[in-house]
Amino acid sequence: MSTDSTAPQRISIVIVDDDASIRVSLQRLCDVYGLSATAFASGRDFLAALEHSAPRPDCLLLDAHMPGMTGSELHRALRARGVHIPTIVFTADDAPELSAHYATAGIVACLRKPLGAEDLLAAIDQAVGGRNSTA
């Protein structure tokens, strides 16, 4: 049995959201489009997984508003540890200044809930530098 080392590796996505239904639906969407997705219920759970040598994903999808640690707080905590993962934040908040705020913080995109598949896939493609051929 031989393995083809030229075969493209699936893009890995980590979803962090306190809402189980959102985590499941985003994982299913990623699976449909050939992306490898892992989900965490909190930023602290994801940080703990990284500390225990979990592989770093190609892209993060973070809920902006979660109890305990918001998406922005998780992003800052990762940066403080020297971990730079392209990040997309999603929110139900429609304040016009949010996109600029997140861009200044180094976040690739700020998407509004409910998330549309096309917008999400385009943001993932932007985050991973065009490696996502499904967008």
C-alpha positions in Angstrom: 0.0 0.0 0.0 1.5 3.3 -1.0 0.5 6.8 0.0 0.5 9.7 -2.4 2.5 12.4 -0.7 1.4 14.9 -3.4 -2.3 14.5 -2.4 -3.6 17.8 -0.9 -4.0 17.7 2.9 -7.4 18.6 4.2 -7.6 22.0 5.7 -8.1 21.8 9.5 -10.6 24.0 11.1 -11.3 24.5 14.9 -14.7 25.8 15.9 -15.1 27.4 19.3 -18.7 28.1 20.3 -20.6 27.6 23.5 -23.7 26.6 21.6 -23.7 22.8 20.8 -26.1 23.2 17.9 -23.8 25.8 16.2 -20.8 23.5 16.7 -22.5 20.6 15.2 -23.9 22.5 12.2 -20.5 24.1 11.5 -18.8 20.8 11.7 -21.3 19.2 9.3 -20.9 22.1 6.9 -17.1 21.8 7.0 -17.3 18.1 6.4 -19.6 18.6 3.3 -17.0 20.8 1.8 -14.0 18.5 2.5 -12.7 20.4 5.5 -11.5 18.7 8.7 -13.3 20.3 11.7 -12.9 19.9 15.4 -15.1 21.7 17.9 -14.6 23.0 21.4 -17.3 24.4 23.8 -15.0 27.1 25.2 -11.8 28.9 24.6 -10.3 27.4 27.7 -11.0 23.9 26.3 -9.2 24.8 23.1 -6.2 26.3 25.0 -6.0 23.1 27.2 -6.0 20.9 24.1 -3.1 23.0 22.6 -1.2 22.7 25.8 -1.6 18.9 25.6 0.1 18.9 22.1 -3.1 19.0 20.0 -2.2 19.9 16.4 -2.6 23.5 15.4 -5.4 24.0 13.0 -5.1 26.0 9.7 -8.0 28.3 10.7 -10.1 29.2 13.8 -13.8 29.9 13.8 -14.7 31.7 17.0 -18.0 32.9 18.4 -17.5 36.5 19.5 -19.7 36.2 22.6 -19.1 33.2 24.9 -19.2 33.0 28.7 -15.8 32.8 30.4 -13.7 33.8 27.4 -14.9 35.7 24.3 -13.6 35.0 20.8 -11.4 38.2 21.1 -10.0 37.2 24.4 -9.1 33.7 23.0 -7.4 35.4 20.1 -5.4 37.6 22.4 -4.5 34.7 24.6 -3.2 32.8 21.7 -1.2 35.8 20.4 0.3 36.3 23.9 1.5 32.7 23.7 3.1 33.3 20.3 0.4 31.2 18.5 -0.7 32.8 15.3 -3.6 31.0 13.6 -5.7 32.7 11.0 -9.0 33.6 12.8 -12.6 34.2 11.7 -15.0 35.6 14.3 -18.8 35.3 14.0 -21.4 37.3 15.9 -25.0 38.3 16.0 -24.0 41.8 16.8 -24.5 44.1 13.8 -22.5 47.1 15.0 -20.9 48.6 11.9 -17.5 49.3 13.6 -17.0 45.6 14.5 -15.3 44.6 11.3 -12.7 47.4 11.6 -12.2 46.5 15.3 -11.5 42.9 14.5 -9.3 43.7 11.5 -7.2 45.9 13.7 -6.8 43.0 16.1 -5.5 40.8 13.3 -8.7 38.8 12.7 -9.2 37.8 9.1 -13.0 38.3 9.0 -16.0 39.1 11.1 -19.1 37.3 9.9 -22.7 37.9 10.9 -25.0 35.2 12.2 -26.7 33.3 10.7 -23.6 32.2 8.8 -24.1 31.6 5.1 -22.1 28.8 3.6 -20.7 31.0 0.8 -19.6 33.8 3.1 -18.0 31.3 5.5 -16.2 29.4 2.8 -14.9 32.6 1.2 -13.6 33.7 4.6 -11.9 30.4 5.2 -10.3 30.6 1.7 -9.0 34.1 2.6 -7.7 32.9 6.0 -5.8 29.9 4.6 -4.4 31.9 1.6 -6.4 30.3 -1.2 -5.7 26.7 -0.2 -9.5 26.0 0.2 -10.5 25.0 -3.3 -14.2 24.8 -2.4 -14.7 28.5 -2.1 
